[in-house]
């Protein structure tokens, strides 16, 4: 998220949002992010490094989500 996207985010309030997702949902979103071609990333103002940083975060979050019992998420 280079200057353009980060700047717009701050102008709009830049609030941090905390989402609680199960592992399957986290990985589905990560796979969708991987499917975005480089030219579309550039259009969004993202670099490959931005996408990698977000994917690394999803991987850490997914590992943490796997440690939470499924019953706690309301899914069995």
N, C-alpha and C positions, 0 to 999 in steps of 0.2 A: 504494500500500500504506500506508494510513493507520495510525494508532496500533494498532488492533486486530490487524491482520495482522502488522505489524512486531513488535509485542509478543510475539505467539505465536511468531513465527520466532525471536526472541532467546531465549525460554524453552526452545525445543527445541534450542538449541545455536547457531543462527544461522550455521551453516557456509556458506561460499561454495562453490558448485558450479560447476565449469567444464565446459561441454559443447562438444564439437566436432561441428558439424552442417554438412552441405552446404547450399548456397543453397536448393535446393528444399524441404528440411525446415524451414529457418528461415522461409521465406515461407509455408509451409503452416501453421505454428504462428501466425504473425502474422495470417493470414487468419481462423483459428479465433478468435483473440483479438478481432478486429474484429466477429465475429458475436455476441459476448456483448452482450445488450441492457443498457441503463443500469440497469434495476431489478435485474438479476442482479449487475451490477458492485457496486451498493450493498450487496446481500446479502453479497457477498464482502468488503466493507469497502474496496473500491477506489473511487477517483474517476476521472473522465474524464482528469484530469492524470496519474494513475498509469498508466493504460492507454497514454496518449500517450507517456509517458517510456519504457515498455517497448517500444512499437512503434518509437520512434526508435532504441533500442538494437538491435532486430532489424534495422532498416535498415542501420545501421553494420556490424553483424556479417555481414549478407548480402553487403554490398559487399566486405568483407574475404574472405569465403568464396569469392566469385567469382574472386579473384586466386590461389587455391590450385588447382594442377592436379588434375583429377578423379582421376587415377591415384593420387594421394597419399591419397585418401579410400577407396580400395579399390573404387571403382565406375568402370566404363568406359562 
